[in-house]
Amino acid sequence: MPAVKLHRLFNPLAWMKALLALLAPPPSPSPPITERQRALDLIAAIDAGGLPLHPARVNHIARSLGLEVSAHAKVHDTVARIRAALAR
């Protein structure tokens, strides 16, 4: 039977790092993103040249801002209404 190198099986430094990672307090959770911030992020992405690929998400953001949006409304119309709502 070949000799087994003990240092390959048990690495004390890696073991201590793993133990310290378990004992460390968990990171504090990030604050929740507000609907206004989501709308601002959407407008910033569109202004940077992005296209809103998910119309339902755009409608959800508009509804969370208090706008009434039809399921059949065009996305660019909804984006214009979101811009107007943010300008108020």
C-alpha positions as CSV (number, residue, x, y, z in Angstrom):
1,M,0.0,0.0,0.0
2,P,1.5,3.4,-0.9
3,A,2.2,5.9,1.8
4,V,-0.4,8.7,2.1
5,K,0.8,12.2,2.5
6,L,-0.9,13.6,5.6
7,H,-0.5,17.3,4.6
8,R,-2.8,16.7,1.6
9,L,-5.6,15.2,3.6
10,F,-5.6,17.7,6.4
11,N,-4.8,21.4,5.8
12,P,-4.9,23.2,9.2
13,L,-5.0,26.6,7.6
14,A,-7.9,25.8,5.4
15,W,-9.7,24.2,8.3
16,M,-9.2,27.3,10.5
17,K,-10.4,29.6,7.7
18,A,-13.6,27.5,7.3
19,L,-14.2,27.5,11.0
20,L,-13.8,31.3,11.2
21,A,-16.1,31.8,8.3
22,L,-18.8,29.8,10.2
23,L,-18.3,31.8,13.4
24,A,-18.4,35.2,11.7
25,P,-21.6,37.1,12.0
26,P,-23.7,37.1,8.8
27,P,-23.6,40.2,6.7
28,S,-26.3,42.7,7.3
29,P,-29.1,42.6,4.7
30,S,-29.3,45.4,2.2
31,P,-32.2,47.8,2.5
32,P,-35.2,46.9,0.3
33,I,-35.4,48.6,-3.0
34,T,-38.3,51.0,-3.3
35,E,-40.7,51.0,-6.2
36,R,-39.6,54.6,-7.0
37,Q,-36.0,53.4,-7.2
38,R,-37.0,50.5,-9.5
39,A,-38.8,53.1,-11.8
40,L,-35.7,55.3,-11.8
41,D,-33.5,52.3,-12.6
42,L,-35.8,51.4,-15.5
43,I,-35.7,54.9,-16.9
44,A,-31.9,55.0,-16.5
45,A,-31.6,51.7,-18.4
46,I,-33.9,52.9,-21.2
47,D,-32.0,56.2,-21.5
48,A,-28.7,54.2,-21.7
49,G,-30.0,52.4,-24.8
50,G,-31.7,49.4,-23.2
51,L,-35.1,48.0,-24.3
52,P,-37.7,46.9,-21.8
53,L,-38.1,43.2,-22.8
54,H,-40.8,42.4,-20.2
55,P,-43.9,44.5,-20.6
56,A,-45.5,43.0,-17.5
57,R,-42.6,44.2,-15.4
58,V,-43.0,47.8,-16.8
59,N,-46.7,47.6,-16.1
60,H,-46.1,46.4,-12.5
61,I,-43.7,49.3,-11.9
62,A,-46.3,51.8,-13.3
63,R,-49.0,50.3,-11.1
64,S,-46.8,50.5,-8.0
65,L,-46.4,54.2,-8.7
66,G,-50.2,54.5,-8.6
67,L,-50.8,54.6,-12.3
68,E,-53.7,52.7,-13.9
69,V,-52.3,50.7,-16.8
70,S,-54.2,48.5,-19.3
71,A,-52.7,45.1,-20.1
72,H,-52.9,46.1,-23.8
73,A,-51.1,49.5,-23.4
74,K,-48.0,49.9,-25.4
75,V,-44.7,49.8,-23.5
76,H,-43.4,53.2,-24.8
77,D,-46.7,54.8,-23.7
78,T,-46.3,53.3,-20.2
79,V,-42.7,54.4,-20.0
80,A,-43.8,58.0,-20.9
81,R,-46.4,57.9,-18.1
82,I,-43.7,56.6,-15.6
83,R,-41.4,59.5,-16.6
84,A,-44.3,61.9,-16.0
85,A,-45.0,60.3,-12.6
86,L,-41.4,60.6,-11.6
87,A,-41.2,64.2,-12.6
88,R,-44.0,65.1,-10.2
